[in-house]
């Protein structure tokens, strides 16, 4: 499983990444977490508001910091 955090490195982006890491740990699954900061790459996802979270290439959360529990539900 591949989780991508889409954002330019702001505080909300870092919080989303921390929540994603906590969710993966709590779920006990193997997942690679990647930070995507290149604006051109973010645009390719069709995302116009950050932070965003993509799982296996599909955008699941846009424009908010999802909690670890919310992310864990998306991983299930």
Jmol script that loads the backbone (N, CA, C; Angstrom):
load data "model"
ATOM      1  N   UNK A   1       0.846  -1.173   0.000  1.00  0.00           N
ATOM      2  CA  UNK A   1       0.000   0.000   0.000  1.00  0.00           C
ATOM      3  C   UNK A   1       0.892   1.237   0.000  1.00  0.00           C
ATOM      4  N   UNK A   2       0.478   2.232  -0.749  1.00  0.00           N
ATOM      5  CA  UNK A   2       1.243   3.468  -0.857  1.00  0.00           C
ATOM      6  C   UNK A   2       0.357   4.639  -0.451  1.00  0.00           C
ATOM      7  N   UNK A   3       0.815   5.397   0.530  1.00  0.00           N
ATOM      8  CA  UNK A   3       0.101   6.576   1.002  1.00  0.00           C
ATOM      9  C   UNK A   3       0.926   7.792   0.617  1.00  0.00           C
ATOM     10  N   UNK A   4       0.260   8.768  -0.006  1.00  0.00           N
ATOM     11  CA  UNK A   4       0.960   9.984  -0.410  1.00  0.00           C
ATOM     12  C   UNK A   4       0.316  11.185   0.271  1.00  0.00           C
ATOM     13  N   UNK A   5       1.174  12.017   0.862  1.00  0.00           N
ATOM     14  CA  UNK A   5       0.748  13.265   1.468  1.00  0.00           C
ATOM     15  C   UNK A   5       1.071  14.359   0.448  1.00  0.00           C
ATOM     16  N   UNK A   6       0.034  15.026  -0.046  1.00  0.00           N
ATOM     17  CA  UNK A   6       0.204  16.048  -1.070  1.00  0.00           C
ATOM     18  C   UNK A   6       0.145  17.415  -0.414  1.00  0.00           C
ATOM     19  N   UNK A   7       1.257  18.141  -0.491  1.00  0.00           N
ATOM     20  CA  UNK A   7       1.310  19.470   0.107  1.00  0.00           C
ATOM     21  C   UNK A   7       2.700  20.047   0.020  1.00  0.00           C
ATOM     22  N   UNK A   8       2.786  21.342   0.207  1.00  0.00           N
ATOM     23  CA  UNK A   8       4.056  22.042   0.005  1.00  0.00           C
ATOM     24  C   UNK A   8       4.940  22.090   1.241  1.00  0.00           C
ATOM     25  N   UNK A   9       4.505  21.463   2.325  1.00  0.00           N
ATOM     26  CA  UNK A   9       5.343  21.411   3.521  1.00  0.00           C
ATOM     27  C   UNK A   9       4.858  22.298   4.651  1.00  0.00           C
ATOM     28  N   UNK A  10       3.632  22.774   4.580  1.00  0.00           N
ATOM     29  CA  UNK A  10       3.072  23.635   5.630  1.00  0.00           C
ATOM     30  C   UNK A  10       2.805  22.819   6.895  1.00  0.00           C
ATOM     31  N   UNK A  11       2.433  23.512   7.955  1.00  0.00           N
ATOM     32  CA  UNK A  11       2.163  22.850   9.232  1.00  0.00           C
ATOM     33  C   UNK A  11       1.033  21.829   9.109  1.00  0.00           C
ATOM     34  N   UNK A  12      -0.014  22.152   8.340  1.00  0.00           N
ATOM     35  CA  UNK A  12      -1.125  21.218   8.159  1.00  0.00           C
ATOM     36  C   UNK A  12      -0.666  19.968   7.414  1.00  0.00           C
ATOM     37  N   UNK A  13       0.236  20.133   6.452  1.00  0.00           N
ATOM     38  CA  UNK A  13       0.758  18.989   5.703  1.00  0.00           C
ATOM     39  C   UNK A  13       1.552  18.072   6.629  1.00  0.00           C
ATOM     40  N   UNK A  14       2.357  18.664   7.500  1.00  0.00           N
ATOM     41  CA  UNK A  14       3.140  17.868   8.448  1.00  0.00           C
ATOM     42  C   UNK A  14       2.224  17.151   9.437  1.00  0.00           C
ATOM     43  N   UNK A  15       1.143  17.813   9.858  1.00  0.00           N
ATOM     44  CA  UNK A  15       0.194  17.187  10.778  1.00  0.00           C
ATOM     45  C   UNK A  15      -0.501  16.003  10.104  1.00  0.00           C
ATOM     46  N   UNK A  16      -0.871  16.166   8.826  1.00  0.00           N
ATOM     47  CA  UNK A  16      -1.510  15.075   8.092  1.00  0.00           C
ATOM     48  C   UNK A  16      -0.555  13.890   7.959  1.00  0.00           C
ATOM     49  N   UNK A  17       0.715  14.178   7.710  1.00  0.00           N
ATOM     50  CA  UNK A  17       1.699  13.105   7.592  1.00  0.00           C
ATOM     51  C   UNK A  17       1.838  12.372   8.928  1.00  0.00           C
ATOM     52  N   UNK A  18       1.892  13.106  10.022  1.00  0.00           N
ATOM     53  CA  UNK A  18       2.006  12.476  11.347  1.00  0.00           C
ATOM     54  C   UNK A  18       0.776  11.613  11.630  1.00  0.00           C
ATOM     55  N   UNK A  19      -0.404  12.095  11.272  1.00  0.00           N
ATOM     56  CA  UNK A  19      -1.630  11.320  11.481  1.00  0.00           C
ATOM     57  C   UNK A  19      -1.643  10.066  10.614  1.00  0.00           C
ATOM     58  N   UNK A  20      -1.134  10.175   9.390  1.00  0.00           N
ATOM     59  CA  UNK A  20      -1.068   9.006   8.511  1.00  0.00           C
ATOM     60  C   UNK A  20      -0.123   7.957   9.088  1.00  0.00           C
ATOM     61  N   UNK A  21       1.014   8.409   9.602  1.00  0.00           N
ATOM     62  CA  UNK A  21       1.970   7.479  10.206  1.00  0.00           C
ATOM     63  C   UNK A  21       1.350   6.793  11.428  1.00  0.00           C
ATOM     64  N   UNK A  22       0.618   7.552  12.238  1.00  0.00           N
ATOM     65  CA  UNK A  22      -0.041   6.979  13.422  1.00  0.00           C
ATOM     66  C   UNK A  22      -1.113   5.971  13.003  1.00  0.00           C
ATOM     67  N   UNK A  23      -1.843   6.281  11.940  1.00  0.00           N
ATOM     68  CA  UNK A  23      -2.903   5.385  11.466  1.00  0.00           C
ATOM     69  C   UNK A  23      -2.326   4.066  10.961  1.00  0.00           C
ATOM     70  N   UNK A  24      -1.236   4.142  10.227  1.00  0.00           N
ATOM     71  CA  UNK A  24      -0.588   2.933   9.700  1.00  0.00           C
ATOM     72  C   UNK A  24      -0.099   2.068  10.860  1.00  0.00           C
ATOM     73  N   UNK A  25       0.506   2.711  11.847  1.00  0.00           N
ATOM     74  CA  UNK A  25       1.007   1.982  13.013  1.00  0.00           C
ATOM     75  C   UNK A  25      -0.147   1.334  13.783  1.00  0.00           C
ATOM     76  N   UNK A  26      -1.231   2.093  13.996  1.00  0.00           N
ATOM     77  CA  UNK A  26      -2.380   1.576  14.738  1.00  0.00           C
ATOM     78  C   UNK A  26      -3.061   0.431  13.993  1.00  0.00           C
ATOM     79  N   UNK A  27      -3.087   0.524  12.661  1.00  0.00           N
ATOM     80  CA  UNK A  27      -3.727  -0.521  11.860  1.00  0.00           C
ATOM     81  C   UNK A  27      -2.838  -1.757  11.738  1.00  0.00           C
ATOM     82  N   UNK A  28      -1.550  -1.594  12.014  1.00  0.00           N
ATOM     83  CA  UNK A  28      -0.625  -2.714  11.944  1.00  0.00           C
ATOM     84  C   UNK A  28      -0.416  -3.235  10.534  1.00  0.00           C
ATOM     85  N   UNK A  29      -0.441  -2.319   9.570  1.00  0.00           N
ATOM     86  CA  UNK A  29      -0.261  -2.727   8.174  1.00  0.00           C
ATOM     87  C   UNK A  29       1.058  -2.182   7.636  1.00  0.00           C
ATOM     88  N   UNK A  30       1.495  -2.782   6.556  1.00  0.00           N
ATOM     89  CA  UNK A  30       2.692  -2.302   5.887  1.00  0.00           C
ATOM     90  C   UNK A  30       2.299  -1.300   4.815  1.00  0.00           C
ATOM     91  N   UNK A  31       2.796  -0.094   4.938  1.00  0.00           N
ATOM     92  CA  UNK A  31       2.482   0.929   3.950  1.00  0.00           C
ATOM     93  C   UNK A  31       3.658   1.883   3.825  1.00  0.00           C
ATOM     94  N   UNK A  32       3.926   2.289   2.601  1.00  0.00           N
ATOM     95  CA  UNK A  32       4.958   3.287   2.357  1.00  0.00           C
ATOM     96  C   UNK A  32       4.285   4.652   2.349  1.00  0.00           C
ATOM     97  N   UNK A  33       4.840   5.585   3.132  1.00  0.00           N
ATOM     98  CA  UNK A  33       4.302   6.939   3.178  1.00  0.00           C
ATOM     99  C   UNK A  33       5.268   7.859   2.445  1.00  0.00           C
ATOM    100  N   UNK A  34       4.739   8.555   1.451  1.00  0.00           N
ATOM    101  CA  UNK A  34       5.555   9.425   0.600  1.00  0.00           C
ATOM    102  C   UNK A  34       5.015  10.847   0.675  1.00  0.00           C
ATOM    103  N   UNK A  35       5.910  11.805   0.778  1.00  0.00           N
ATOM    104  CA  UNK A  35       5.539  13.216   0.785  1.00  0.00           C
ATOM    105  C   UNK A  35       5.714  13.753  -0.627  1.00  0.00           C
ATOM    106  N   UNK A  36       4.669  14.342  -1.190  1.00  0.00           N
ATOM    107  CA  UNK A  36       4.727  14.924  -2.527  1.00  0.00           C
ATOM    108  C   UNK A  36       4.622  16.439  -2.373  1.00  0.00           C
ATOM    109  N   UNK A  37       5.742  17.142  -2.616  1.00  0.00           N
ATOM    110  CA  UNK A  37       5.775  18.591  -2.443  1.00  0.00           C
ATOM    111  C   UNK A  37       5.825  19.348  -3.758  1.00  0.00           C
ATOM    112  N   UNK A  38       6.118  18.668  -4.854  1.00  0.00           N
ATOM    113  CA  UNK A  38       6.203  19.315  -6.172  1.00  0.00           C
ATOM    114  C   UNK A  38       4.804  19.709  -6.626  1.00  0.00           C
ATOM    115  N   UNK A  39       4.575  20.992  -6.813  1.00  0.00           N
ATOM    116  CA  UNK A  39       3.246  21.493  -7.155  1.00  0.00           C
ATOM    117  C   UNK A  39       2.725  20.896  -8.459  1.00  0.00           C
ATOM    118  N   UNK A  40       3.606  20.633  -9.410  1.00  0.00           N
ATOM    119  CA  UNK A  40       3.178  20.032 -10.677  1.00  0.00           C
ATOM    120  C   UNK A  40       2.671  18.602 -10.459  1.00  0.00           C
ATOM    121  N   UNK A  41       3.323  17.864  -9.567  1.00  0.00           N
ATOM    122  CA  UNK A  41       2.878  16.509  -9.256  1.00  0.00           C
ATOM    123  C   UNK A  41       1.528  16.546  -8.531  1.00  0.00           C
ATOM    124  N   UNK A  42       1.374  17.510  -7.634  1.00  0.00           N
ATOM    125  CA  UNK A  42       0.111  17.642  -6.901  1.00  0.00           C
ATOM    126  C   UNK A  42      -1.027  17.946  -7.875  1.00  0.00           C
ATOM    127  N   UNK A  43      -0.772  18.825  -8.822  1.00  0.00           N
ATOM    128  CA  UNK A  43      -1.788  19.185  -9.829  1.00  0.00           C
ATOM    129  C   UNK A  43      -2.189  17.965 -10.658  1.00  0.00           C
ATOM    130  N   UNK A  44      -1.251  17.073 -10.930  1.00  0.00           N
ATOM    131  CA  UNK A  44      -1.568  15.860 -11.695  1.00  0.00           C
ATOM    132  C   UNK A  44      -2.628  15.005 -11.004  1.00  0.00           C
ATOM    133  N   UNK A  45      -2.721  15.119  -9.682  1.00  0.00           N
ATOM    134  CA  UNK A  45      -3.751  14.395  -8.932  1.00  0.00           C
ATOM    135  C   UNK A  45      -5.106  15.095  -9.027  1.00  0.00           C
ATOM    136  N   UNK A  46      -5.122  16.311  -9.591  1.00  0.00           N
ATOM    137  CA  UNK A  46      -6.355  17.078  -9.669  1.00  0.00           C
ATOM    138  C   UNK A  46      -6.674  17.806  -8.373  1.00  0.00           C
ATOM    139  N   UNK A  47      -5.677  17.938  -7.520  1.00  0.00           N
ATOM    140  CA  UNK A  47      -5.864  18.574  -6.216  1.00  0.00           C
ATOM    141  C   UNK A  47      -5.573  20.068  -6.333  1.00  0.00           C
ATOM    142  N   UNK A  48      -6.518  20.883  -5.879  1.00  0.00           N
ATOM    143  CA  UNK A  48      -6.334  22.331  -5.915  1.00  0.00           C
ATOM    144  C   UNK A  48      -6.215  22.931  -4.516  1.00  0.00           C
ATOM    145  N   UNK A  49      -6.429  22.114  -3.485  1.00  0.00           N
ATOM    146  CA  UNK A  49      -6.322  22.590  -2.113  1.00  0.00           C
ATOM    147  C   UNK A  49      -5.556  21.554  -1.303  1.00  0.00           C
ATOM    148  N   UNK A  50      -4.565  22.019  -0.566  1.00  0.00           N
ATOM    149  CA  UNK A  50      -3.776  21.111   0.253  1.00  0.00           C
ATOM    150  C   UNK A  50      -4.056  21.400   1.726  1.00  0.00           C
ATOM    151  N   UNK A  51      -3.756  20.466   2.599  1.00  0.00           N
ATOM    152  CA  UNK A  51      -3.135  19.178   2.313  1.00  0.00           C
ATOM    153  C   UNK A  51      -4.144  18.196   1.735  1.00  0.00           C
ATOM    154  N   UNK A  52      -3.609  17.181   1.097  1.00  0.00           N
ATOM    155  CA  UNK A  52      -4.442  16.112   0.555  1.00  0.00           C
ATOM    156  C   UNK A  52      -3.755  14.783   0.835  1.00  0.00           C
ATOM    157  N   UNK A  53      -4.548  13.730   0.813  1.00  0.00           N
ATOM    158  CA  UNK A  53      -4.020  12.394   1.080  1.00  0.00           C
ATOM    159  C   UNK A  53      -4.506  11.457  -0.016  1.00  0.00           C
ATOM    160  N   UNK A  54      -3.577  10.722  -0.592  1.00  0.00           N
ATOM    161  CA  UNK A  54      -3.924   9.736  -1.614  1.00  0.00           C
ATOM    162  C   UNK A  54      -3.488   8.361  -1.129  1.00  0.00           C
ATOM    163  N   UNK A  55      -4.325   7.378  -1.404  1.00  0.00           N
ATOM    164  CA  UNK A  55      -4.008   5.992  -1.071  1.00  0.00           C
ATOM    165  C   UNK A  55      -4.005   5.205  -2.370  1.00  0.00           C
ATOM    166  N   UNK A  56      -2.858   4.584  -2.656  1.00  0.00           N
ATOM    167  CA  UNK A  56      -2.681   3.829  -3.899  1.00  0.00           C
ATOM    168  C   UNK A  56      -3.081   4.655  -5.122  1.00  0.00           C
ATOM    169  N   UNK A  57      -2.699   5.930  -5.125  1.00  0.00           N
ATOM    170  CA  UNK A  57      -2.916   6.794  -6.280  1.00  0.00           C
ATOM    171  C   UNK A  57      -4.287   7.442  -6.366  1.00  0.00           C
ATOM    172  N   UNK A  58      -5.173   7.131  -5.411  1.00  0.00           N
ATOM    173  CA  UNK A  58      -6.525   7.711  -5.427  1.00  0.00           C
ATOM    174  C   UNK A  58      -6.660   8.711  -4.286  1.00  0.00           C
ATOM    175  N   UNK A  59      -7.045   9.934  -4.615  1.00  0.00           N
ATOM    176  CA  UNK A  59      -7.190  10.986  -3.606  1.00  0.00           C
ATOM    177  C   UNK A  59      -8.394  10.682  -2.719  1.00  0.00           C
ATOM    178  N   UNK A  60      -8.163  10.674  -1.414  1.00  0.00           N
ATOM    179  CA  UNK A  60      -9.210  10.342  -0.442  1.00  0.00           C
ATOM    180  C   UNK A  60      -9.605  11.530   0.438  1.00  0.00           C
ATOM    181  N   UNK A  61      -8.665  12.444   0.689  1.00  0.00           N
ATOM    182  CA  UNK A  61      -8.919  13.595   1.554  1.00  0.00           C
ATOM    183  C   UNK A  61      -8.305  14.820   0.890  1.00  0.00           C
ATOM    184  N   UNK A  62      -9.068  15.927   0.852  1.00  0.00           N
ATOM    185  CA  UNK A  62      -8.566  17.172   0.249  1.00  0.00           C
ATOM    186  C   UNK A  62      -8.901  18.349   1.156  1.00  0.00           C
ATOM    187  N   UNK A  63      -7.906  19.199   1.389  1.00  0.00           N
ATOM    188  CA  UNK A  63      -8.137  20.467   2.065  1.00  0.00           C
ATOM    189  C   UNK A  63      -8.358  20.410   3.558  1.00  0.00           C
ATOM    190  N   UNK A  64      -8.020  19.291   4.186  1.00  0.00           N
ATOM    191  CA  UNK A  64      -8.158  19.221   5.642  1.00  0.00           C
ATOM    192  C   UNK A  64      -7.163  18.224   6.207  1.00  0.00           C
ATOM    193  N   UNK A  65      -6.947  18.346   7.498  1.00  0.00           N
ATOM    194  CA  UNK A  65      -6.079  17.411   8.204  1.00  0.00           C
ATOM    195  C   UNK A  65      -6.968  16.315   8.776  1.00  0.00           C
ATOM    196  N   UNK A  66      -6.965  15.170   8.132  1.00  0.00           N
ATOM    197  CA  UNK A  66      -7.750  14.028   8.616  1.00  0.00           C
ATOM    198  C   UNK A  66      -7.095  13.485   9.876  1.00  0.00           C
ATOM    199  N   UNK A  67      -7.916  13.060  10.813  1.00  0.00           N
ATOM    200  CA  UNK A  67      -7.389  12.480  12.050  1.00  0.00           C
ATOM    201  C   UNK A  67      -6.829  11.086  11.759  1.00  0.00           C
ATOM    202  N   UNK A  68      -6.045  10.583  12.699  1.00  0.00           N
ATOM    203  CA  UNK A  68      -5.499   9.233  12.548  1.00  0.00           C
ATOM    204  C   UNK A  68      -6.628   8.213  12.432  1.00  0.00           C
ATOM    205  N   UNK A  69      -7.710   8.407  13.201  1.00  0.00           N
ATOM    206  CA  UNK A  69      -8.847   7.482  13.144  1.00  0.00           C
ATOM    207  C   UNK A  69      -9.530   7.511  11.773  1.00  0.00           C
ATOM    208  N   UNK A  70      -9.684   8.727  11.214  1.00  0.00           N
ATOM    209  CA  UNK A  70     -10.298   8.842   9.877  1.00  0.00           C
ATOM    210  C   UNK A  70      -9.442   8.133   8.829  1.00  0.00           C
ATOM    211  N   UNK A  71      -8.141   8.312   8.929  1.00  0.00           N
ATOM    212  CA  UNK A  71      -7.237   7.677   7.963  1.00  0.00           C
ATOM    213  C   UNK A  71      -7.271   6.164   8.131  1.00  0.00           C
ATOM    214  N   UNK A  72      -7.282   5.710   9.383  1.00  0.00           N
ATOM    215  CA  UNK A  72      -7.320   4.268   9.649  1.00  0.00           C
ATOM    216  C   UNK A  72      -8.546   3.630   8.988  1.00  0.00           C
ATOM    217  N   UNK A  73      -9.701   4.311   9.032  1.00  0.00           N
ATOM    218  CA  UNK A  73     -10.910   3.800   8.392  1.00  0.00           C
ATOM    219  C   UNK A  73     -10.732   3.722   6.872  1.00  0.00           C
ATOM    220  N   UNK A  74     -10.014   4.693   6.292  1.00  0.00           N
ATOM    221  CA  UNK A  74      -9.771   4.679   4.845  1.00  0.00           C
ATOM    222  C   UNK A  74      -8.851   3.529   4.445  1.00  0.00           C
ATOM    223  N   UNK A  75      -7.990   3.119   5.357  1.00  0.00           N
ATOM    224  CA  UNK A  75      -7.034   2.040   5.079  1.00  0.00           C
ATOM    225  C   UNK A  75      -7.680   0.675   5.143  1.00  0.00           C
ATOM    226  N   UNK A  76      -8.808   0.557   5.857  1.00  0.00           N
ATOM    227  CA  UNK A  76      -9.455  -0.732   6.060  1.00  0.00           C
ATOM    228  C   UNK A  76     -10.111  -1.244   4.787  1.00  0.00           C
TER     229      UNK A  76
END
end "model"
wireframe off; spacefill off
backbone 0.3
color backbone group
